[in-house]
Amino acid sequence: MKHKERFLMAVNHQEPDRVPIDVWYTPEMTDRMCEVLLGRSEEKLRSQSYPLEVALDHDAIKTTIGPCASFYLSDADYYTDEWGIGWRRVRYGKGWYYTEPVDHPLAEADRLDDYKLPDFNDERRYAAAQELIDRYGQEYAIIGEVACTLFELSWYLRGLKQVLIDLVRNKAFMHEYLTKLKQWIQVAGAKLVGMGVDVIFLGDDFGMQDRMIVSPTIFREFFKPIYAELFSEFKRMNPEVKIAFHTDGNVEPILPDLIEIGLDILNPVQPQSMDPAELKKRFGDKLTFWGTLDNQYTIPFGSIQEVVDEVRTRLRTVAPGGGLIIGPAHNVQPNTPIENLSAFYRIVREEGTYPIRL
């Protein structure tokens, strides 16, 4: 079975030959995976137009457009992206790093007229996406990522504290602000859907470990109507395109809202925040769950047996009937044992075949 067919069958709540796999890696972990498991450098893979996802036999390949492309934009300790957001590299561990937005160009703005959004009509932005579709689109599911869509972009530009204040005290400004930011995703999302991606992947982190960052009421007032408009627009362009949404943490209160407006796939389903088995029981006929493996303890710090046990639990409780794309819930960090990842891949391929018999 082709990877694409396997992936889309699962999203359509059918049982393919086995559970589809998708894993994300930090840049440092990408290097380790290439060197240890493949015996090649990432640079060598790129020179062959051979993505890591292909080398590791994943079922989907992701192409990224928009604000989330700024995370690892430069090797400099500080850089400014095309939105005017200032980013800082933060070093930790054994020379590893992550990046975070620290300078917000709209922090003190009370008018939006002078701020110009980047031009997402520029066809050059989509060259990498077109190459992936042309080269791999028949064999693999192609995911067009346009995450950090609204809420995250709003506070990258303005600062989290100020945006949270605006949502309560400056509502008229916030409605105008989000309407302006919506313009970029309307263009970029439409471009990707028109190019033929299988999944359009939006996202904003609304969840903390045990609760939401904003109330469900605030979500419904400010964000749900815009997502509903976007989902409807993309589905109108291509009724077969799948809508995926990334949001970390516990967002259980708004899952019915996301389902109501047409969400197909929820990512990443952190098991220390929401129980994947319970979500499957409540929403498994409506949503596909993408992720579900604990990337806070089990994958980076657990024993090989703990990894095996958790993978088997997800296969037993979430995989039946389709609706599962299995992998760690977010980027695999560079301190993760290769042996744990090898165990993950092995168990899914050996025991994740349908019908699940665990």
C-alpha positions in Angstrom: 0.0 0.0 0.0 1.3 3.5 -0.8 2.1 5.8 2.1 -0.5 8.3 0.8 -3.3 5.7 0.7 -2.4 4.4 4.2 -2.5 7.9 5.6 -5.7 9.0 4.0 -7.5 5.8 4.8 -6.7 6.3 8.5 -7.9 10.0 8.3 -11.1 8.7 6.7 -11.7 6.3 9.7 -10.8 3.2 7.7 -8.3 0.6 8.6 -5.3 0.5 6.1 -2.6 -2.2 6.2 -1.0 -0.6 9.3 -1.2 2.5 11.4 0.5 5.5 9.7 3.7 7.0 11.2 4.7 10.6 11.4 7.6 11.9 13.6 9.1 15.4 14.0 12.7 16.0 15.0 14.6 19.1 16.3 17.5 20.0 14.0 20.0 18.4 16.3 18.0 15.2 16.5 17.6 15.2 12.7 21.4 15.1 12.5 21.6 12.2 14.9 19.0 10.2 13.1 20.8 10.7 9.8 24.1 9.8 11.2 23.2 6.9 13.5 20.3 5.2 11.6 21.0 6.1 8.0 24.8 6.6 8.0 24.4 9.8 6.0 24.3 13.5 6.8 21.2 15.6 6.4 23.2 17.7 3.9 23.7 14.5 1.8 20.0 13.7 2.0 19.1 17.3 0.9 21.5 17.2 -2.0 19.7 14.1 -3.2 16.3 15.7 -2.6 15.6 12.9 -0.2 13.8 14.0 2.9 14.4 12.4 6.3 10.7 11.3 6.3 11.3 9.3 3.1 14.5 7.8 4.5 12.7 6.7 7.7 9.7 5.4 5.8 7.2 7.8 7.3 3.8 8.2 5.6 3.6 12.0 5.2 6.0 14.8 4.2 5.4 18.3 5.6 6.2 21.6 3.9 6.1 24.8 5.9 4.9 28.3 5.0 4.5 31.4 7.3 5.3 32.4 10.8 6.4 29.0 12.1 9.2 29.0 9.4 10.9 31.6 11.6 11.8 29.2 14.4 15.1 28.1 13.0 15.5 30.8 10.4 19.1 31.7 11.1 22.2 30.4 13.0 22.7 33.9 14.5 22.2 34.3 18.2 19.6 37.0 17.3 17.8 37.7 14.1 14.7 39.5 12.8 12.3 37.8 10.5 10.2 39.2 7.7 7.4 40.1 10.1 9.7 42.3 12.1 9.8 39.9 15.0 13.1 39.6 16.9 14.2 36.0 17.7 16.8 34.9 20.2 18.7 31.5 20.2 18.7 30.0 23.7 21.4 27.4 24.3 21.0 24.5 26.6 22.3 21.0 27.2 25.3 19.9 25.1 25.3 22.8 22.7 21.7 22.4 21.7 19.4 25.4 21.2 15.9 26.6 20.7 14.6 29.9 19.5 12.0 32.3 21.0 10.4 35.6 20.0 11.7 38.4 22.2 11.1 41.6 20.3 7.5 42.4 19.2 7.2 45.1 16.6 3.5 45.9 17.5 4.0 45.9 21.2 2.9 49.5 21.6 0.8 49.9 18.5 -2.7 51.3 18.9 -3.3 51.5 15.2 -2.7 48.9 12.5 -2.7 51.0 9.3 1.1 51.4 9.1 1.9 47.7 9.6 2.3 45.8 6.3 2.0 42.1 6.2 4.5 40.1 4.2 3.5 39.3 0.6 2.2 35.7 0.4 1.2 36.1 -3.2 4.8 35.8 -4.1 5.0 32.5 -6.0 8.7 32.0 -5.0 7.5 31.1 -1.5 5.9 28.0 -2.8 8.7 26.5 -4.8 9.7 24.0 -2.1 6.1 22.9 -1.7 5.7 22.5 -5.4 8.9 20.4 -5.6 7.6 18.1 -2.8 4.2 17.7 -4.5 5.8 17.0 -7.9 8.4 14.5 -6.6 6.5 12.7 -3.8 2.9 13.6 -4.1 1.8 10.3 -5.7 3.5 8.2 -3.0 3.2 10.2 0.2 0.6 12.4 1.9 1.8 16.0 1.5 1.0 18.3 4.5 1.0 22.1 3.9 1.8 23.6 7.3 0.6 27.1 8.0 0.8 27.0 11.8 1.2 29.8 14.3 -1.8 31.0 12.3 -3.5 33.7 14.4 -3.2 33.6 18.1 0.5 32.8 18.2 1.3 35.2 15.4 -0.7 37.9 17.3 1.5 37.6 20.3 4.7 37.1 18.4 4.0 40.5 17.0 2.6 42.2 20.1 3.7 40.2 23.1 1.7 37.6 25.0 0.8 39.7 28.0 -0.5 42.6 25.8 -2.6 40.2 23.7 -4.2 38.6 26.7 -5.1 42.1 28.0 -6.4 43.1 24.6 -8.7 40.1 24.5 -10.5 41.3 27.6 -10.0 45.1 27.6 -9.5 46.1 24.0 -11.9 43.9 22.1 -12.6 46.2 19.2 -8.8 46.5 18.5 -8.4 42.7 18.8 -11.2 41.9 16.3 -9.6 44.4 13.8 -6.1 42.9 14.5 -7.1 39.3 13.9 -9.1 40.3 10.8 -5.9 41.8 9.4 -3.7 38.8 10.3 -6.2 36.5 8.7 -5.2 37.9 5.3 -1.9 36.0 5.2 -3.4 32.6 5.9 -6.2 33.1 3.4 -3.6 33.6 0.7 -1.1 31.0 1.8 -3.7 28.4 2.6 -5.5 28.9 -0.7 -2.2 28.6 -2.6 -1.3 25.3 -0.9 -4.8 23.8 -1.3 -4.8 24.9 -5.0 -1.4 23.2 -5.5 -2.8 19.9 -4.3 -1.6 19.3 -0.7 -3.5 16.5 1.0 -3.7 18.2 4.4 -3.8 21.9 5.2 -2.2 22.2 8.7 -3.2 25.3 10.8 -2.5 25.7 14.4 -2.2 27.9 17.5 -1.2 26.7 21.0 -4.3 27.3 23.2 -3.4 24.8 25.8 -1.3 24.7 28.9 -0.5 21.4 30.7 -3.8 21.2 32.5 -6.0 24.0 31.1 -6.4 26.5 28.4 -4.5 29.7 28.0 -7.7 31.6 27.2 -11.2 30.7 28.2 -13.4 28.7 25.8 -15.6 31.9 25.7 -12.8 34.0 24.5 -11.9 31.3 21.9 -15.5 31.2 20.6 -15.7 35.0 20.4 -12.4 35.8 18.7 -11.0 32.7 17.0 -13.7 30.2 16.2 -15.4 32.4 13.6 -12.2 33.0 11.7 -11.2 29.3 11.7 -14.7 28.4 10.6 -14.4 30.8 7.7 -10.9 29.4 6.7 -11.9 25.8 7.0 -15.0 26.4 4.9 -13.0 28.3 2.3 -10.4 25.6 2.0 -13.0 22.8 1.8 -14.9 24.8 -0.9 -11.8 24.9 -3.0 -11.2 21.1 -2.5 -13.8 19.1 -0.7 -11.2 16.3 -0.3 -8.6 18.3 1.5 -8.2 17.4 5.1 -8.0 20.1 7.8 -5.5 19.5 10.6 -5.0 21.7 13.7 -2.1 21.9 16.0 -2.6 22.9 19.6 -0.5 21.8 22.6 -1.8 21.0 26.0 -5.3 20.5 27.3 -7.9 21.9 24.9 -10.6 19.4 25.6 -13.3 22.1 26.2 -13.0 23.4 22.6 -12.8 20.1 20.8 -16.6 20.1 20.1 -16.2 23.6 18.6 -13.4 22.5 16.3 -15.4 19.5 15.2 -18.4 21.7 14.5 -16.5 23.9 12.1 -15.0 21.0 10.2 -11.8 19.9 11.8 -10.5 16.5 10.6 -7.2 15.9 12.4 -6.1 17.0 15.9 -2.4 17.3 16.7 -0.4 16.5 18.9 -2.6 15.0 21.7 -0.2 15.2 24.7 -1.1 12.3 26.9 -0.1 14.0 30.1 -2.7 16.7 29.2 -5.5 14.7 27.6 -6.2 11.0 27.7 -6.0 9.7 24.1 -8.2 6.6 24.9 -10.9 8.8 26.4 -10.7 11.2 23.4 -11.1 8.2 21.1 -14.2 7.2 22.9 -15.8 10.6 22.8 -14.6 12.0 19.5 -13.1 9.1 17.5 -15.9 9.0 14.9 -15.2 12.7 14.1 -11.5 13.3 14.7 -8.2 11.6 13.7 -5.6 11.8 16.4 -2.0 12.6 15.2 0.7 12.1 17.8 -0.5 10.7 21.2 2.9 9.3 22.5 4.3 11.0 25.6 7.2 13.2 24.6 7.6 14.6 28.1 8.7 11.4 29.8 8.3 8.2 27.9 10.1 8.9 24.6 13.0 10.9 26.0 13.5 9.4 29.4 11.6 6.1 29.6 13.1 2.7 29.2 12.8 0.8 26.0 10.1 -1.4 27.6 8.1 1.7 28.7 8.2 3.0 25.1 7.0 -0.4 23.8 4.2 -0.5 26.4 3.0 2.9 25.5 3.0 2.3 21.8 1.1 -0.9 22.4 -1.5 1.0 24.5 -2.1 3.5 21.8 -2.4 0.8 19.2 -4.9 -1.1 21.3 -7.0 1.9 22.5 -6.8 4.5 19.7 -5.9 2.7 16.4 -9.0 0.4 15.9 -11.3 1.8 13.2 -8.6 4.0 11.9 -8.2 7.6 13.0 -4.7 7.4 14.4 -1.4 8.8 12.9 1.1 7.6 15.5 4.2 9.4 16.7 5.6 11.4 19.6 3.6 14.4 20.7 5.8 17.1 19.2 9.5 17.4 18.2 11.8 14.7 19.5 14.5 16.4 21.5 18.2 15.7 21.1 18.6 14.0 24.5 16.3 11.1 23.3 17.9 7.7 23.1 18.1 6.3 19.6 17.1 3.0 21.1 13.8 4.4 22.2 13.0 5.6 18.7 14.1 2.3 17.1 11.7 0.5 19.5 8.9 2.8 18.5 9.4 2.2 14.8 9.8 -1.5 15.3 6.6 -2.0 17.3 4.4 0.1 15.1 5.6 -1.9 12.0 5.4 -5.3 13.7 2.3 -4.9 15.8 0.4 -1.9 14.2 -1.0 -3.9 11.4 -4.8 -4.2 11.0 -6.7 -5.7 12.5 -5.1 -4.8 15.7 -4.7 -7.9 17.9 -3.1 -6.6 21.1 
